[in-house]
């Protein structure tokens, strides 16, 4: 598909307004890579340069404190992920420490032990207990 000058101008206008590449591509019926290529040809940044509002910044920080990650924060607030990372870097947020393999094994072992005790106490099989647990979590 040949990209016309009118399409290029439309990309320039939408990108200049702060619209994300994927949204520009969807609106114009193009792929994101085409939008990216045209933005590079026009010497445009794919990221908005506008400062983020104080209210949005506070919401991002609150969600980080609650343990949410950048992708879920971006989706929740409807902002680009690079904006979330800007706030994170500005406030020098540290990534949460992930559990090591040893700790994960210990957690799994404790879960198995507790399930053994529950199965014995209520006289049910492990398979029944597993189905019950999955059903219980699926309804929440």
N, C-alpha and C positions, 0 to 999 in steps of 0.2 A: 504494500500500500504506500502510495506516494504521499508525503506530508506536505500540505500546502502552506503558504505564508500565513494564511488566516489561522490555520491550526497552530502554527508556531506562535503567533501573536496571542492566541487564546491561552496557550501554555504559559507564556510570559505573564499574562495578566493574572491567571489563577495561581501560579506559583508565587508571584509578587504579593498576592493577597494572603499568603501563608498556608495555602492548601497543600496537603501532603501529596507526594507523587502518586500513591495508589489511588487517591481520590480524583486527582486530575486525569489519570489514565482511565478510570472508570467512567468519568463524565464524558470524555472525548472518544471513548471506544478504542483506546490504544493499550499497548502493554506498558508496564512500568518502566521497562528498559528503554523504550522509545522516548518516554517523557524525560528520563534521566539523560539520554544522549542529547536531546534538544536543549535541556537546561545547561549542559556543559557547553554546547555550541553558543548559547546566549550568555555565557559567563555568569550563570545564576547558581546560587547555592541551593541544594535541595532542602536545606533547613531554614526555617524561619529565623530571622535575626532580631525580631521584636523581643523586648524584655518580657519575661513571664510576670503575670500579676502577683501581687503579694498574697492575695487570698488563695490562688492556685498553688503557690509555693508552700503555704502553710498546710494545705490539704495533702500535698505530696509528702511533706515531712511527717504529718500525722499518720499517713498510711505506711510509711517506712517504719515508723516506731511500732506500729501494730504487727509488723512482720511481713507485709506484702512485698512482692518483688516488682521490678520496673515494668515488666509486661502487663501485669494485672493492674498496676496503678495507672498506666497509660490508657488502658481500656476503660477503667472505671471513670476517669476524669475526661476522657475523650481528647487527650493531647498526644502529641508525638512522643515516642519513647526517648528521643534525644533530649527533649525538654526535661524529662524525669531525671535523666542522667546529669543534666546541667545542675539541677537543684541538688542532687545527691553529691556531686563534686563540690559545689559551692559550700555545702554544709559539712563536708568531709565525713560523710556517712561511711561506716565500715560495713563490709559484707558480713552476713551471719556466718559463723563457723559451722561447717558441715560436719556431721558425725563421721568418725573414722570407721574403717571396716571392723575393727575390734569392738567398738561400741555398738555397731549395728548387730553384730553377732550376739552380743550380750543381751540386747533388747529382744531379739527374736527368741533367744533361749528363755527369757523371762516370760514372754507371751505364751510360749509352748507350755511352760510349767503351770502358769495360771489357768490355761485352757484344760490341762490335765486335771487340775483340782476341781474345776467347774464341772467337767464331764463326769468325774467320779461322784461328786456331791449330788448332782441331779440325775445321775444314772442315764446319761445320754451318750451317744457316740461322738467321736471327733468330727465326723462328716456332718452329723446333724447340727452340731455346734457351729461349724463353719458356715453352713447354709443359713442358720439363724442370724449369725453375725452379719453376713452380707446383706440379708434381707433387712435387718435392722438399720444398717448404714444407708441402704438405698432409699429408705423412706424418709430420711431427714432432709 
